[in-house]
Amino acid sequence: MRLRRVLPICAATLAGAGLAAGVAIASSPSAGSPPGQWQNYRSQPFAYTAGDVCAFGVHGDIVKDKERMRTLLTYPDGKPQEQEFTGPLFVRFTNQSSGKSVVRDLSGTGWFFYGRDGATFGHAFEHLSISIHQVNTSPAPGLYYLSGAFDFAINPDGTRNFTVEHGTTENVCRTLA
């Protein structure tokens, strides 16, 4: 999924998001509109200052991006309630102090569910990055690269959570340290 991906890059963007497991949002059959057409989606480069997600500043550059997204359901006012993101996305993460970098494949498919209260929940499979900021205590702050299947939540208070159903987790901060 691409929270899309979080985000600031939606994936990298998600790189900035958090997740929670087992979250489901029910929709009434009469709410919203039918799925929209697929549209191109392009993630943007992003940066975090030292101490935000890693002890050092980290920058994300888009290496390859051919993502698509579509709105599956909208609220009566036209705002998205559910969206799907999919496609290839590769990001280079760079430690701004040392210059050390790694490229990660963030390609995958994800479904985002947007609450009226500002919460975002989702489910994704394949790859995703999500940034956990200093406001979190669990999981610990970091820039996480997830592979497999996972659920996530970005709460209105800025905290983020994720649960890996199956797969692997890498804290890119540790990799780049």
C-alpha positions in Angstrom: 0.0 0.0 0.0 1.1 3.4 -0.4 0.0 5.6 2.2 0.9 6.2 0.0 2.3 5.9 1.6 3.2 8.5 4.1 3.7 10.2 3.2 5.6 13.1 2.7 6.0 10.9 0.1 3.1 9.0 0.5 5.3 6.1 0.7 8.1 8.0 1.8 5.3 9.9 2.9 4.4 7.0 4.8 7.8 7.0 5.7 6.5 9.5 7.9 3.4 7.7 9.1 2.6 5.3 11.8 0.4 2.2 11.9 -2.0 0.1 14.0 -3.2 -3.4 13.5 -6.6 -4.8 13.1 -8.4 -1.6 12.3 -11.5 -1.7 10.2 -13.7 1.1 9.1 -17.3 0.3 8.0 -19.0 2.2 5.3 -22.7 2.4 4.8 -23.6 1.3 1.3 -25.4 4.6 0.6 -22.4 6.7 1.6 -20.2 8.4 -0.9 -19.7 7.5 -4.6 -18.4 4.6 -6.7 -14.7 4.1 -7.2 -13.0 6.7 -9.3 -10.6 6.3 -12.2 -6.9 5.5 -11.7 -4.8 8.6 -11.7 -1.0 9.0 -11.7 0.4 9.8 -8.2 3.9 11.2 -7.7 5.6 11.2 -4.3 7.8 14.1 -3.3 11.3 14.2 -1.8 11.2 14.7 1.9 13.6 15.6 4.8 13.5 15.2 8.6 15.7 17.3 10.9 18.1 15.7 13.4 16.2 14.4 16.4 12.8 14.2 14.6 12.8 10.5 13.5 16.6 9.7 13.5 19.4 11.2 15.7 20.7 12.8 12.4 18.9 14.6 9.6 17.6 12.3 6.9 16.6 13.1 3.3 14.5 11.0 1.0 15.0 11.3 -2.8 12.7 9.7 -5.3 14.7 7.3 -7.6 11.7 5.8 -9.5 8.0 6.6 -9.2 5.2 5.2 -11.4 2.5 5.1 -8.7 -1.2 5.3 -9.3 -4.1 6.0 -7.0 -7.9 6.0 -7.1 -10.6 7.1 -4.7 -12.8 4.2 -3.7 -15.3 6.1 -1.6 -16.0 9.7 -0.8 -17.9 11.5 2.0 -21.0 13.3 0.9 -18.9 16.6 0.8 -16.6 15.0 -1.8 -13.6 14.4 0.5 -11.9 11.0 0.2 -13.0 8.4 2.7 -11.1 5.5 1.1 -8.2 5.5 -1.4 -6.0 2.8 -3.0 -2.4 3.4 -4.0 -0.3 1.0 -6.0 2.8 0.9 -8.2 6.6 1.1 -8.2 8.3 3.5 -5.9 12.0 3.5 -5.1 13.5 6.0 -2.6 17.1 6.8 -1.6 17.4 7.6 2.1 20.5 9.6 3.0 22.0 10.4 6.4 22.6 14.1 6.0 25.6 14.1 8.5 27.6 11.2 7.1 26.3 11.1 3.5 25.7 7.3 3.8 22.6 6.3 1.8 20.5 3.2 0.9 17.9 2.7 -1.7 14.7 0.9 -0.7 11.9 -0.5 -2.9 8.7 0.9 -1.5 6.5 -0.6 -4.3 3.3 -2.1 -3.1 -0.4 -1.7 -2.7 -2.2 0.0 0.1 -5.6 1.1 1.2 -6.1 4.2 3.2 -9.2 5.0 5.3 -9.7 8.6 6.4 -11.7 9.4 9.5 -13.6 12.6 9.9 -11.5 13.3 13.1 -8.3 13.4 11.0 -7.2 9.8 11.7 -5.8 7.7 8.9 -5.9 3.9 9.0 -4.6 1.5 6.4 -3.6 -1.9 5.2 -0.7 -2.5 2.8 1.3 -5.3 1.4 4.7 -5.6 -0.3 6.7 -2.5 0.9 6.2 0.7 2.7 8.2 3.2 4.8 6.7 5.0 7.7 8.3 7.6 9.9 7.6 7.5 13.7 8.3 10.9 15.2 9.5 11.9 18.7 5.9 12.2 20.0 5.7 8.4 20.0 6.8 6.1 22.8 5.8 2.9 21.1 6.9 2.1 18.6 10.1 4.0 19.2 10.9 6.9 16.9 12.6 5.9 13.7 12.2 5.6 9.9 10.8 2.1 9.4 10.9 0.1 6.2 8.3 -2.6 6.2 8.1 -5.6 3.8 5.2 -8.0 3.9 1.6 -7.2 5.0 0.9 -4.7 7.7 -1.7 -2.4 9.2 -1.1 1.2 10.3 -2.7 4.2 12.0 -1.9 7.9 11.9 -3.7 9.4 14.8 -5.0 13.0 15.1 -2.6 13.7 18.0 0.4 12.9 15.7 1.2 9.5 17.1 1.5 6.6 14.7 1.4 2.8 15.1 2.0 -0.2 12.8 1.6 -3.9 13.1 3.4 -6.3 10.7 1.0 -9.2 10.0 3.9 -11.1 8.3 7.2 -9.9 6.9 10.1 -7.9 8.1 10.9 -4.5 9.7 14.0 -2.4 9.3 14.8 0.8 11.1 16.6 2.7 8.4 18.0 5.1 11.1 20.1 2.2 12.4 21.1 1.2 8.9 22.3 4.7 8.1 24.0 5.4 11.5 
